[in-house]
Amino acid sequence: MDKQQAVAIVIPALNPGPLLLDQLRQLQQGGLTAIVVVDDGSAEAAQPVFTRAHGMGVTVLHHAVNLGKGAALKTGFAHCLRSWPELIGCVTADADGQHTVRDILRMAAALRGCPGALWLGVRNFSAPNVPLRSRWGNCLSAAALRLGGVKVQDSQTGLRAIPAALLPLLMRLPGSRYEYETTMLLAARRAGWPLEELEIETVYTDGNRGSHFHPLRDSLRVIGVLLHGISSMAVRFAASSLASAGVDLGLFALLAPRLAPCGGWRMAAVALGVRVASAGVNFVLNRTLVFGVRRAVARPAVRYALLCAGQAAASAGLTSILYAVVQWPAVGCKALVDGALFIISFFLQQRWVFRVPAVREEEANI
């Protein structure tokens, strides 16, 4: 497998038309001969297309029933890794004519030139030929991804260039339909892979009727992936906070009786010391168990310290203001303020302190 052939093309297909055969022929003429088409449970009427593709020398894999685009991509990835040990990576493309051969070739060239990134072919959704359902579907999915810490112009693009080193991780991800492509971006981002974008031609044939993407249903699947991940992370975040509070109270209960006769500043110093210790425990738990960060410690630690200081100041100031304005019991005012700050702290730690997407790859199933 030479360098030109070391990029494989993976095309999931559900009831494709003759347009797929033209695409395959042009790809072969462009020098890409490692092509895998995955028949995702297509109807009997579409089988002659796959038969002709096989006769052209294209590898055709079949699902007996429709399992979804995500499942078809995993099937293609597995075949590529098993068949071509020298593989640089895979370019995924749709079978409905949305991706021009020229753009597929450009994506393959981008992957060969920079195999250390996940490449996305992005469309121009402001173009006049973009159907309204595609425009809104991308808008909803992209907005949901931003909640997860991933900012991309085209969240639904099926034209992607994926390094071979990333494929084993992607094959272990849950999800079998369109939400899998969202989980892919989150997992790659979380694993430290940069996301690069390459502008491609915006093509919609016959109003994009050949697409099997349902804007509302599949966008809700994407949002469901993110909400599930955020809720799981929030539960761990709450458990970490309770454990840290237990460390704080436990250490203070252990040390305070011994210093009670001394009183004064020594007692205050102990209270401050155990609070710092519990904050350290909370940082370690959040970093490893809640957000699963494996990167350097120094910068997140500084940000965490700044957040703690800001949160303490905000708690004192806002509690005093709320007490003066509404004249509720002081304990109730503090509980309300600290509850709001707890939620804010969760999102600040996710997006700023540790800078991670909303979900772990093993939690993305819905």
C-alpha positions in Angstrom: 0.0 0.0 0.0 1.8 3.1 -1.2 1.3 6.6 0.3 -1.3 7.5 -2.3 -3.3 4.4 -1.4 -2.6 4.6 2.4 -5.8 6.7 2.8 -8.9 4.6 2.6 -12.4 5.9 1.7 -15.3 4.6 3.8 -18.8 5.3 2.4 -21.9 4.2 4.4 -24.8 3.7 2.0 -28.5 3.1 2.5 -30.4 2.6 -0.8 -28.0 4.4 -3.0 -28.6 5.3 -6.6 -26.4 5.1 -9.7 -24.8 8.4 -8.6 -22.7 6.3 -6.2 -21.1 4.4 -9.1 -20.1 7.6 -10.8 -18.5 8.8 -7.6 -16.6 5.5 -7.1 -15.3 5.6 -10.7 -14.0 9.1 -10.3 -12.3 8.3 -7.0 -10.5 5.4 -8.7 -9.5 7.7 -11.5 -8.1 10.1 -8.9 -5.8 7.4 -7.5 -7.8 6.3 -4.5 -8.3 2.5 -4.8 -8.7 1.5 -1.2 -12.5 2.1 -1.1 -15.0 0.5 1.3 -18.7 0.8 0.8 -20.9 -0.4 3.7 -24.4 -1.5 2.7 -26.4 -0.6 5.8 -29.4 -2.9 5.2 -30.5 -1.5 1.9 -33.6 -2.7 0.1 -33.4 -5.4 -2.6 -33.8 -2.8 -5.3 -30.5 -1.2 -4.4 -28.5 -4.4 -4.5 -27.5 -4.1 -8.2 -25.6 -0.9 -7.3 -23.5 -2.8 -4.8 -23.0 -5.7 -7.2 -21.6 -3.3 -9.8 -19.5 -1.5 -7.2 -18.0 -4.9 -6.2 -17.3 -5.6 -9.9 -15.3 -2.3 -10.1 -12.9 -3.6 -7.4 -14.5 -1.8 -4.5 -14.8 -3.6 -1.2 -18.5 -3.9 -0.3 -19.6 -4.9 3.2 -23.2 -5.7 4.1 -25.4 -5.3 7.1 -28.4 -7.7 7.0 -30.6 -5.0 8.5 -30.3 -1.3 8.9 -28.2 -0.6 11.9 -27.5 3.1 11.4 -24.8 5.3 10.0 -22.6 5.0 13.1 -22.7 1.2 13.0 -21.8 1.3 9.3 -18.8 3.6 9.9 -17.5 1.3 12.6 -17.8 -1.7 10.3 -15.8 0.2 7.7 -13.2 1.3 10.2 -12.7 -2.2 11.4 -12.2 -3.6 7.9 -9.7 -0.8 7.1 -7.5 -1.5 10.2 -7.6 -5.2 9.6 -6.9 -5.0 5.9 -4.2 -2.3 5.6 -1.6 -2.2 8.4 0.1 0.8 6.7 -3.1 2.8 6.8 -2.6 6.6 7.4 -6.3 7.1 8.0 -9.8 7.0 6.6 -11.9 9.6 4.7 -15.6 9.2 5.3 -18.0 10.4 2.7 -21.8 10.2 2.1 -23.3 8.2 -0.7 -26.0 10.8 -1.6 -23.8 13.0 -3.8 -23.3 15.8 -1.3 -19.5 15.4 -1.5 -17.7 16.1 -4.7 -14.8 13.8 -5.7 -12.5 16.9 -5.8 -13.3 17.6 -2.1 -12.8 14.0 -1.1 -9.4 14.0 -2.8 -8.6 17.3 -1.0 -9.5 15.7 2.4 -7.3 12.7 1.6 -4.4 15.1 0.8 -5.0 17.1 4.0 -4.8 13.9 6.1 -1.6 12.7 4.4 -0.1 16.2 5.0 -1.3 16.4 8.7 -2.2 12.9 10.1 -2.2 14.3 13.7 -5.7 16.0 13.4 -9.3 15.0 12.7 -10.3 16.9 9.6 -13.8 18.2 8.9 -15.1 19.2 5.5 -17.3 22.3 6.3 -20.1 23.6 4.2 -21.4 27.1 3.8 -24.8 27.1 5.3 -25.5 30.7 4.3 -25.5 29.7 0.6 -28.9 30.1 -1.1 -29.1 26.5 -2.2 -29.1 25.1 1.4 -32.5 23.6 2.3 -34.1 25.0 5.4 -34.2 21.7 7.2 -30.4 21.3 6.8 -29.8 24.8 7.9 -31.8 24.4 11.1 -30.5 20.9 11.7 -26.9 22.1 11.7 -27.8 25.1 13.8 -29.3 22.9 16.5 -26.5 20.4 16.5 -23.8 23.0 16.5 -25.4 24.8 19.4 -25.6 21.6 21.4 -22.0 20.8 20.7 -20.9 24.2 22.0 -22.5 23.3 25.3 -20.1 20.3 25.3 -17.1 22.5 24.6 -16.7 21.7 20.9 -17.0 24.6 18.5 -17.2 23.6 14.8 -18.8 25.3 11.8 -20.4 22.1 10.4 -21.4 19.6 13.1 -23.2 17.3 10.7 -20.6 17.0 8.0 -20.1 13.4 6.8 -16.9 14.3 5.0 -14.2 13.7 7.6 -10.6 12.6 7.4 -9.7 10.5 10.5 -6.2 9.4 11.4 -5.6 5.7 11.8 -4.3 6.2 15.3 -7.7 7.6 16.3 -9.8 4.8 14.8 -9.5 2.3 17.7 -10.9 4.8 20.1 -13.8 5.7 17.8 -14.7 2.1 17.2 -15.2 1.6 21.0 -17.6 4.5 21.3 -21.3 3.8 21.8 -24.0 5.0 19.4 -25.1 3.5 16.1 -26.9 6.3 14.3 -26.3 10.0 13.6 -25.5 10.8 17.2 -22.3 8.7 16.8 -20.8 11.5 14.7 -21.3 13.9 17.6 -19.9 11.4 20.1 -16.9 11.1 17.7 -16.1 14.8 17.9 -16.5 14.9 21.7 -14.3 11.9 22.2 -11.6 13.1 19.8 -11.6 16.6 21.5 -11.4 15.0 24.9 -8.5 12.8 23.9 -6.6 15.9 22.8 -6.9 15.6 19.0 -7.1 18.9 17.2 -10.1 19.5 15.0 -9.2 21.1 11.6 -11.7 22.4 9.1 -11.5 22.5 5.4 -14.1 24.4 3.4 -15.8 22.3 0.8 -18.4 22.8 -1.9 -22.0 23.0 -0.7 -24.0 20.5 -2.8 -27.6 19.6 -2.4 -29.1 17.3 -5.1 -32.9 17.5 -5.5 -33.4 19.4 -2.3 -31.3 16.9 -0.4 -34.0 14.3 -0.6 -31.4 11.5 -0.6 -30.3 12.3 2.9 -31.6 10.1 5.7 -30.8 12.7 8.4 -34.0 13.9 10.2 -33.2 17.4 11.5 -35.5 17.3 14.6 -35.2 13.7 15.6 -31.5 13.3 15.0 -30.7 16.7 16.5 -32.6 15.7 19.6 -30.4 12.6 19.7 -27.3 14.8 19.7 -28.7 16.9 22.5 -29.6 13.8 24.4 -26.0 12.6 24.2 -24.8 15.9 25.7 -27.5 16.1 28.5 -26.8 12.5 29.5 -23.1 13.2 29.8 -23.6 16.5 31.7 -26.0 14.8 34.2 -23.5 12.0 34.8 -20.7 14.4 35.3 -22.9 16.6 37.6 -23.6 13.6 39.9 -19.9 12.9 40.2 -19.2 16.6 40.8 -21.8 16.6 43.7 -20.2 13.4 45.2 -16.8 15.0 45.0 -18.1 18.1 46.8 -19.6 16.0 49.5 -16.5 14.0 50.0 -14.4 17.2 50.2 -16.9 18.6 52.8 -16.4 15.5 54.8 -12.6 15.9 54.7 -13.1 19.5 55.9 -15.4 18.7 58.8 -13.5 15.6 59.7 -10.1 17.3 59.9 -11.6 20.2 61.8 -13.3 17.9 64.3 -10.0 16.1 64.8 -7.9 19.2 65.3 -10.3 21.7 66.9 -10.6 20.1 70.4 -6.8 20.2 70.8 -6.7 23.9 70.0 -9.8 25.0 71.7 -7.9 26.1 74.9 -5.7 28.3 72.7 -8.6 30.0 70.9 -7.9 33.1 68.9 -5.9 33.1 65.7 -4.8 29.5 66.0 -8.4 28.2 65.7 -8.8 30.4 62.6 -5.6 29.2 61.2 -6.8 25.6 61.6 -10.1 26.4 60.0 -8.3 27.9 57.0 -5.8 25.1 56.9 -8.4 22.3 56.7 -10.3 24.3 54.1 -7.2 24.4 51.9 -6.7 20.7 52.5 -10.3 19.9 51.5 -9.9 22.1 48.4 -6.9 20.2 47.4 -8.8 16.9 47.8 -11.6 18.4 45.7 -9.3 19.5 43.0 -7.7 16.0 42.7 -11.1 14.3 42.7 -12.6 16.7 40.1 -9.5 16.5 37.9 -9.3 12.7 37.9 -12.8 11.3 38.6 -15.2 14.0 37.5 -13.6 15.5 34.4 -11.0 12.9 33.7 -8.2 15.3 32.8 -4.8 13.8 32.1 -3.0 16.9 31.0 -0.6 19.2 33.0 -1.6 20.1 36.5 -0.2 23.6 37.0 -2.5 25.7 34.8 -5.8 24.0 36.0 -4.5 24.3 39.6 -4.0 28.1 39.3 -7.4 28.5 37.7 -9.0 26.3 40.4 -7.5 28.5 43.1 -8.7 31.6 41.5 -12.2 30.2 41.1 -12.2 29.1 44.8 -11.2 32.6 45.9 -13.8 34.2 43.6 -16.5 31.9 44.8 -15.7 32.6 48.5 -15.8 36.3 47.9 -19.0 36.0 45.9 -20.6 33.9 48.6 -19.9 36.4 51.3 -20.8 39.5 49.3 -24.0 38.1 47.7 -25.2 36.6 50.9 -24.9 39.9 52.7 -26.7 41.8 49.8 -29.5 39.2 49.7 -29.9 39.3 53.4 -30.1 43.1 53.4 -32.6 43.3 50.5 -35.1 40.5 51.2 -34.4 40.1 55.0 -34.7 36.3 54.9 -33.0 34.2 57.6 -29.2 34.4 57.0 -28.9 30.6 56.7 -31.5 30.6 53.9 -29.8 33.4 52.1 -26.4 31.6 52.2 -27.9 28.3 51.1 -29.6 30.0 48.1 -26.4 31.8 47.1 -24.1 28.8 47.6 -26.5 26.6 45.6 -26.4 29.0 42.6 -22.6 29.3 42.9 -22.3 25.5 43.0 -24.0 25.2 39.6 -21.9 28.1 38.2 -18.7 26.4 39.6 -19.6 23.2 37.8 -19.8 24.8 34.4 -16.7 27.0 35.0 -14.7 24.0 36.0 -15.8 22.1 33.0 -15.3 24.9 30.5 -12.5 27.0 32.0 -10.6 25.2 34.7 -10.3 21.8 33.1 -11.6 22.6 29.6 -13.2 19.4 28.7 -16.2 18.4 26.6 -19.5 17.6 28.2 -19.3 13.8 28.1 -16.9 10.9 28.5 -16.8 8.7 25.5 -17.9 5.7 27.6 -21.0 7.6 28.9 -22.3 8.9 25.6 -24.8 6.2 24.9 -28.5 7.2 25.1 
